[in-house]
Amino acid sequence: MENIEVLSAFDQKKIETLPLTSEKEALKILETSYSLFKNRKQWIRAEERISILNKTADIIEQRREALALQAAQEGGKPLTDSLVEVDRAINGIKVAIKELSHFHGTEIPMNLNKSSANRVAYTRKDPRGVVFAISAFNHPFNLIIHQVITAIAVGCPVIVKPARKTPLSCRNLINILYEVGLPKDWCQMIICKSEVSEKIVKDKRVSFLTFIGSAKVGWSLRSKLSPGATCALEHGGVAPAIIDHTADIEKAIPLLTKGGFHHAGQVCVSVQRIIAHKKIINVLSEKLVESVKKLKVGDPTLKETEVGPLISPKEVDRIHSWVEKAIAGGAKLLCGGEKISETCYAPTVLLDPPKDCEVSTNEIFGPVVCLYQYEKLDDAIEQANSLDYAFQASVFSNDLDVTMKSIENLEGMTIMVNDHTAFRVDWMPFGGYKRSGLGVGGIGHTMKDMTIEKMFVIKR
């Protein structure tokens, strides 16, 4: 039997050893899930699902601190932010329960012509089938809520593959579900090699794939889905924030700092490219650097830490390499630009990096923010839209014309005004545009994707 070691993101110490799921075991789990779905007598009634979800939320609330500490240890997100993540998870479950209260079909008009006479038609929402959820490391508890709780809420059996770096938070949630009475076959976790998960994705018994991770992997898996299966993909972005010369800089700075360096920049909608008007570039850069230098970097389990480690030492090396290349290409290093330890990188601000280098064209997924300058708004918008990735974007301005033009022309599924690009609440639609994803996330939206609207036509 092969095992994996789950390490602390900060000091790389072993937390626990877990067994890898073999291909044979994974396919047996899939067969169990599929058989469960095919036998309607085993389906869990809505009232029972609601009871399970309510009890789950209660237990998570009782164990809030312990669950957050576990997430901080394995994933590296600072404890204060991990506590917020657990609170979001509790609220996400409550959102799913609320969604179920009005999760119903509709009546389809009949008797409008001769061919529809003496008929009644209506729809109802049925679970789509077996859900396979592949998750990411950066929000190890709350992402599982979005991918697993939604499936359970609508009555789909679900198999979840957490990130191999952060499986413990996923296991914690699943064990709580078992504890409150969810039959184990309805939700099963696997930790496996990529070729095993690909085998499951290809299997015709999987009806829905929910994937959070890299674009390269996500789009590849989508191409391997069996005919009839559907999916939702959530990838990364290279989020732009346009700062107009009329913007309130004092209000913008803390938002840009939080949006750029939350979870050490390891968020798919982190502020990465700040495109600022030339009139304010100097004052904006000075104030941003002043704010960034105050950030406390270190052990994520300490309450005072604001920026924790990267998920692995190799990510620190990659980010440092990208920063050095940008500087060699002409970027001005305003702060940071160095390794603090094997796992921590100094919050970094670069001014005018080349537009063709990695920090300008690829998702950094680290604590690095790049500043660029513009004179004409059209040029700023063109630069913001120049990449194949578009998730969320923002504009800071007190000029209505600038704001409206930016809203109308910036590419992305969501455009923020006078706020950073990383804002999200769990009930809002959330998804990538272009290569950044497919479909729309958010508790209610995902629940809808995991169901089919089945119509019944009754002739009198």
Long-range contacts (C-beta under 8 A, 24 or more apart in sequence): 4-164, 4-167, 4-191, 6-74, 6-165, 6-166, 6-167, 6-168, 7-74, 7-165, 8-73, 8-74, 9-73, 9-74, 9-75, 9-76, 9-165, 9-300, 9-308, 9-309, 9-310, 9-311, 9-312, 9-343, 10-73, 10-76, 10-298, 10-299, 10-300, 10-301, 10-308, 10-309, 10-343, 10-344, 11-299, 11-343, 12-313, 12-342, 12-343, 15-73, 15-74, 15-168, 16-168, 18-167, 18-191, 19-191, 20-191, 20-192, 20-193, 21-190, 21-191, 21-192, 21-196, 22-192, 22-196, 23-192, 23-195, 23-196, 23-199, 25-190, 26-159, 26-190, 26-192, 26-196, 26-197, 26-199, 26-200, 27-199, 27-200, 27-203, 29-159, 29-188, 29-190, 30-130, 30-159, 30-200, 30-203, 30-205, 30-206, 31-205, 32-185, 32-188, 33-130, 33-157, 33-158, 33-159, 33-185, 33-188, 33-205, 34-129, 34-130, 34-157, 34-205, 36-157, 36-185, 36-186, 37-127, 37-129, 37-130, 37-156, 37-157, 43-127, 43-155, 44-155, 44-183, 44-186, 46-100, 46-155, 49-100, 49-152, 49-153, 49-155, 50-97, 50-100, 51-181, 52-152, 52-177, 52-180, 52-181, 52-182, 53-93, 53-96, 53-97, 53-149, 53-152, 53-153, 54-97, 55-180, 55-181, 56-93, 56-149, 56-173, 56-176, 56-177, 56-180, 57-90, 57-93, 57-94, 57-97, 59-176, 59-179, 59-180, 60-86, 60-89, 60-90, 60-93, 60-173, 60-176, 61-90, 63-176, 64-90, 67-141, 67-169, 67-172, 68-141, 69-301, 70-168, 70-169, 70-172, 71-140, 71-141, 71-166, 71-169, 72-300, 72-301, 72-308, 73-300, 73-301, 74-140, 74-165, 74-166, 74-167, 74-168, 74-169, 75-137, 75-138, 75-139, 75-140, 75-165, 75-166, 75-169, 75-300, 75-311, 76-263, 76-264, 76-266, 76-300, 76-308, 76-309, 76-310, 76-311, 76-343, 77-138, 77-139, 77-263, 77-266, 77-300, 77-308, 78-263, 78-300, 78-302, 78-305, 78-306, 78-307, 78-308, 79-300, 79-301, 79-302, 79-303, 79-305, 80-303, 80-305, 80-306, 81-262, 81-263, 82-141, 82-300, 85-139, 85-141, 85-142, 86-141, 86-142, 88-142, 88-145, 88-426, 89-141, 89-142, 89-145, 89-173, 91-426, 92-142, 92-145, 92-146, 92-149, 92-426, 92-443, 93-145, 93-149, 95-426, 95-427, 95-443, 95-444, 96-149, 96-150, 96-153, 96-443, 96-444, 96-447, 97-153, 99-153, 99-443, 99-444, 99-447, 100-153, 100-154, 100-447, 103-154, 103-447, 103-451, 105-453, 105-454, 105-455, 108-455, 108-457, 110-457, 118-459, 118-460, 119-457, 119-458, 119-459, 119-460, 120-457, 120-458, 120-460, 121-455, 121-456, 121-457, 121-458, 122-455, 122-456, 123-453, 123-454, 123-455, 123-456, 124-453, 124-454, 124-456, 125-154, 125-448, 125-451, 125-452, 125-453, 125-454, 126-155, 126-451, 126-452, 126-454, 127-154, 127-155, 127-156, 127-450, 127-451, 128-156, 128-207, 128-208, 128-230, 128-449, 128-450, 128-451, 128-452, 129-156, 129-205, 129-206, 129-207, 129-208, 130-156, 130-157, 130-158, 130-159, 130-205, 130-206, 130-207, 130-208, 131-156, 131-157, 131-158, 131-159, 131-206, 131-207, 131-208, 131-209, 131-210, 131-450, 132-158, 132-159, 132-161, 132-197, 132-200, 132-201, 132-206, 132-208, 132-209, 132-210, 133-158, 133-159, 133-160, 133-161, 133-209, 133-210, 133-211, 134-160, 134-161, 134-197, 134-209, 134-210, 134-211, 134-212, 134-213, 134-221, 135-160, 135-161, 135-162, 135-163, 135-170, 135-212, 135-213, 136-163, 136-212, 136-213, 137-163, 137-165, 137-166, 137-266, 137-311, 138-263, 138-266, 138-267, 138-268, 138-311, 140-166, 140-168, 140-169, 140-170, 141-169, 141-170, 141-172, 141-173, 142-426, 143-212, 144-169, 144-170, 144-173, 145-173, 145-426, 145-443, 146-210, 146-426, 146-441, 146-442, 146-443, 146-446, 147-210, 147-212, 147-446, 148-173, 148-174, 148-187, 149-443, 150-443, 150-446, 150-447, 150-450, 151-187, 151-450, 152-177, 152-182, 152-186, 152-187, 153-447, 154-447, 154-450, 154-451, 156-207, 156-208, 156-450, 157-185, 157-186, 157-187, 158-186, 158-187, 158-188, 159-188, 159-189, 159-190, 159-200, 160-187, 160-188, 160-189, 160-190, 161-189, 161-190, 161-191, 161-192, 161-197, 162-189, 162-191, 163-213, 164-191, 165-311, 165-312, 167-191, 198-224, 201-225, 202-226, 204-228, 204-229, 208-232, 208-449, 208-450, 210-446, 215-389, 215-435, 215-436, 218-437, 218-438, 219-435, 222-438, 230-449, 231-438, 231-439, 232-431, 232-437, 232-438, 232-439, 232-440, 232-441, 232-446, 232-449, 233-432, 233-437, 233-438, 233-439, 234-268, 234-430, 234-431, 234-432, 234-437, 234-441, 235-268, 235-389, 235-391, 235-432, 235-435, 235-436, 235-437, 236-268, 236-363, 236-365, 236-389, 236-391, 236-432, 236-436, 237-268, 237-269, 237-272, 237-363, 237-389, 237-390, 237-391, 237-392, 237-412, 237-421, 237-432, 237-436, 238-272, 238-273, 238-360, 238-361, 238-362, 238-363, 238-364, 238-387, 238-389, 239-269, 239-270, 239-271, 239-272, 239-273, 239-391, 239-392, 239-393, 239-394, 239-421, 239-422, 240-272, 240-273, 240-274, 240-275, 240-383, 240-384, 240-393, 240-394, 240-410, 240-421, 241-271, 241-273, 241-274, 241-275, 241-393, 241-394, 241-395, 241-396, 241-420, 241-421, 242-275, 242-276, 242-374, 242-377, 242-380, 242-381, 242-384, 242-393, 242-394, 242-395, 242-396, 242-397, 242-406, 242-410, 243-274, 243-275, 243-276, 243-277, 243-280, 243-284, 243-396, 243-397, 244-277, 244-377, 244-395, 244-396, 244-397, 244-398, 244-399, 244-402, 245-277, 245-279, 245-280, 246-397, 246-398, 246-399, 246-402, 247-280, 247-396, 247-397, 247-398, 247-418, 248-396, 248-398, 248-418, 249-280, 249-283, 249-284, 249-287, 250-287, 251-418, 252-284, 252-396, 252-418, 253-284, 253-287, 253-288, 253-291, 254-291, 255-418, 255-419, 255-420, 256-288, 256-291, 256-369, 256-420, 257-288, 257-291, 257-292, 257-295, 258-420, 258-422, 259-394, 259-420, 259-421, 259-422, 259-423, 260-292, 260-367, 260-369, 260-420, 261-292, 261-295, 261-306, 261-307, 261-347, 261-367, 261-369, 262-422, 263-308, 264-307, 264-308, 264-309, 264-310, 264-344, 264-345, 264-366, 264-367, 265-364, 265-365, 265-366, 265-367, 265-368, 265-369, 266-310, 266-311, 266-365, 266-366, 267-422, 268-363, 268-391, 268-432, 268-436, 269-391, 269-392, 269-421, 269-422, 269-424, 270-364, 270-365, 270-421, 270-422, 271-369, 271-394, 271-420, 271-421, 271-422, 272-359, 272-363, 272-364, 272-368, 272-369, 272-370, 273-360, 273-370, 273-372, 273-383, 273-384, 274-369, 274-370, 274-371, 274-372, 275-372, 275-373, 275-374, 275-380, 275-383, 275-384, 276-371, 276-372, 276-373, 276-374, 277-373, 277-374, 277-375, 277-380, 278-373, 278-374, 278-375, 281-371, 281-373, 284-371, 285-334, 285-349, 285-351, 285-371, 288-334, 288-349, 288-369, 288-371, 289-334, 289-335, 289-349, 292-335, 292-336, 292-347, 292-349, 292-369, 293-335, 293-347, 295-347, 297-340, 297-344, 297-346, 297-347, 298-344, 307-344, 307-347, 307-367, 308-344, 309-341, 309-343, 309-344, 310-343, 310-344, 310-345, 310-366, 312-343, 313-342, 313-343, 315-365, 315-366, 316-342, 316-343, 316-344, 316-345, 316-366, 318-366, 319-345, 319-364, 319-366, 319-367, 319-368, 320-345, 322-357, 322-358, 322-359, 322-362, 322-364, 322-368, 323-348, 323-350, 323-359, 323-368, 325-357, 325-358, 325-359, 326-350, 326-353, 326-354, 326-357, 326-358, 326-359, 326-360, 326-370, 329-353, 329-354, 329-357, 330-354, 331-357, 331-359, 331-370, 334-371, 336-367, 336-368, 355-383, 355-386, 361-387, 363-389, 377-402, 377-405, 377-406, 381-405, 381-406, 381-409, 381-410, 384-410, 384-411, 385-409, 385-410, 385-411, 388-434, 388-435, 389-432, 389-434, 389-435, 389-436, 390-432, 390-433, 390-434, 390-436, 391-421, 391-431, 391-432, 391-433, 391-436, 391-437, 392-416, 392-421, 392-422, 392-423, 393-421, 394-418, 394-419, 394-420, 394-421, 413-437, 413-440
